[in-house]
Amino acid sequence: MGYGLGAFLLAVGLILALAVQDAVDGVDLQMIGWILTIVGLGVIILSAVTLNSGRRKGTVATTTHADGSVTERRTEHDV
């Protein structure tokens, strides 16, 4: 998937929703166009979120105390 698929679905959806005036029996081309537009936007947003979530680095500091208890401190920061 990725930005390419999202842009393709967005373009096809907007063309069907706004530019196509033909009619097919039993099929609403404008509604299909709007659905494809929304799906295309969703794919673009999910791609952006997924690609940016992998850019975080984190560290874990583990401390073992004399009584046997363990504490962890986690830190995350952007690259």
Residue pairs with C-beta under 8 A, 6 or more apart in sequence:
1 43
1 46
1 47
2 43
2 47
3 44
3 47
5 40
5 43
6 40
6 41
6 42
6 43
6 44
6 47
7 40
7 44
8 40
9 36
9 37
9 39
9 40
9 43
10 36
10 37
10 40
10 41
10 44
11 40
12 33
12 36
12 40
13 32
13 33
13 34
13 35
13 36
13 37
13 38
13 39
13 40
14 33
14 37
15 33
16 29
16 30
16 32
16 33
16 36
17 30
17 33
17 34
17 36
17 37
18 33
20 29
20 30
20 33
22 29
23 29
55 78
55 79
56 76
56 77
56 78
56 79
57 76
57 77
57 78
57 79
58 74
58 75
58 76
58 77
59 74
59 75
60 72
60 73
60 74
61 72
61 73
61 74
61 75
62 70
62 71
62 72
63 70
63 71
63 72
63 73
64 70
65 71
